[in-house]
Amino acid sequence: MTSLGIGALAQRAGVRIDTVRYYERSGLLAPKSRLESGYRRYGEAELTRLRFIRRAQVLGFSLKEIGELLALSKARDIARVKRATQMKLADVEERIAALVRMRDALSTLVNTCPGHGEPADCPILKALGGEDGPAPPSTPCAENRGCTTRI
């Protein structure tokens, strides 16, 4: 591959041109060169980096965390890469546990509700209002304990 324009790079990576520009503004990606006209040119290394960024996002890494992983990969600090990934895994497991608690609470609410009657007698509304019924589960996100995921 010689060099690609931004459109061709975006197409090969399966992203939009705006995404490439956003990653550039974020400092995660830079063109290999620019033509005298100002057009960006990218090579295989930039395509590989763009794919890395997208795959890391799919695994739940934030752009800040991706930048840190990229810096660690340049420093060849594989032990820190592993620790960062272990921390991400622990965060994902915590979010899964919170979602399971939420699912169980919602299931209980749905199973206790006949689906008819007066709003004042609705077990779901009562539970959400703090009356009879199971309380909604407590989650790290709801308690603002460092969870960045929106549930």
QUIUR-V800628 format. One record per residue. N is the residue number from 1. RES is the residue in one letter. PHI is phi as a letter, one per 40 degrees, with the letter a starting at -180 (NA if undefined). OMEGA is omega in whole degrees, -180 to 180 (999 if undefined). Layout:
# QUIUR-V800628
N;RES;PHI;OMEGA + N;RES;PHI;OMEGA
This chain:
# QUIUR-V800628
1;M;NA;178 + 2;T;c;176 + 3;S;a;-177 + 4;L;b;169 + 5;G;c;-176 + 6;I;c;179 + 7;G;c;180 + 8;A;c;177 + 9;L;c;-180 + 10;A;d;-179 + 11;Q;c;-179 + 12;R;c;-180 + 13;A;c;180 + 14;G;g;179 + 15;V;b;176 + 16;R;c;178 + 17;I;d;179 + 18;D;d;179 + 19;T;c;178 + 20;V;d;179 + 21;R;c;179 + 22;Y;c;178 + 23;Y;c;176 + 24;E;c;179 + 25;R;c;180 + 26;S;c;180 + 27;G;g;-179 + 28;L;c;-174 + 29;L;a;176 + 30;A;b;177 + 31;P;c;177 + 32;K;c;180 + 33;S;a;174 + 34;R;b;175 + 35;L;c;177 + 36;E;d;180 + 37;S;c;-179 + 38;G;g;179 + 39;Y;c;180 + 40;R;c;175 + 41;R;b;-176 + 42;Y;b;178 + 43;G;b;-179 + 44;E;c;-180 + 45;A;c;180 + 46;E;c;176 + 47;L;c;178 + 48;T;c;180 + 49;R;c;179 + 50;L;c;177 + 51;R;c;176 + 52;F;d;-179 + 53;I;d;-179 + 54;R;c;-180 + 55;R;c;179 + 56;A;c;177 + 57;Q;c;179 + 58;V;d;179 + 59;L;c;174 + 60;G;g;179 + 61;F;c;175 + 62;S;c;178 + 63;L;c;177 + 64;K;c;179 + 65;E;c;178 + 66;I;c;176 + 67;G;d;178 + 68;E;c;177 + 69;L;c;179 + 70;L;c;178 + 71;A;c;179 + 72;L;c;180 + 73;S;c;176 + 74;K;c;180 + 75;A;c;-180 + 76;R;g;-180 + 77;D;c;-175 + 78;I;c;179 + 79;A;c;179 + 80;R;c;175 + 81;V;c;179 + 82;K;c;-180 + 83;R;c;179 + 84;A;c;180 + 85;T;c;175 + 86;Q;c;178 + 87;M;c;178 + 88;K;c;178 + 89;L;c;179 + 90;A;c;178 + 91;D;c;179 + 92;V;c;179 + 93;E;c;177 + 94;E;c;178 + 95;R;c;177 + 96;I;c;179 + 97;A;c;179 + 98;A;c;179 + 99;L;c;177 + 100;V;c;177 + 101;R;c;178 + 102;M;c;179 + 103;R;c;-178 + 104;D;c;179 + 105;A;c;179 + 106;L;c;178 + 107;S;c;178 + 108;T;c;179 + 109;L;c;-180 + 110;V;c;-178 + 111;N;c;180 + 112;T;c;-176 + 113;C;c;178 + 114;P;c;179 + 115;G;g;178 + 116;H;a;179 + 117;G;h;-177 + 118;E;c;177 + 119;P;d;-179 + 120;A;c;-179 + 121;D;c;-175 + 122;C;c;-179 + 123;P;c;179 + 124;I;c;180 + 125;L;c;178 + 126;K;c;-179 + 127;A;c;-180 + 128;L;c;178 + 129;G;c;177 + 130;G;g;178 + 131;E;c;-178 + 132;D;d;175 + 133;G;h;-178 + 134;P;c;177 + 135;A;c;174 + 136;P;d;-177 + 137;P;c;175 + 138;S;c;179 + 139;T;b;176 + 140;P;d;-179 + 141;C;c;-179 + 142;A;c;-178 + 143;E;c;179 + 144;N;f;180 + 145;R;b;173 + 146;G;g;180 + 147;C;c;-179 + 148;T;b;-178 + 149;T;c;177 + 150;R;c;-180 + 151;I;b;999
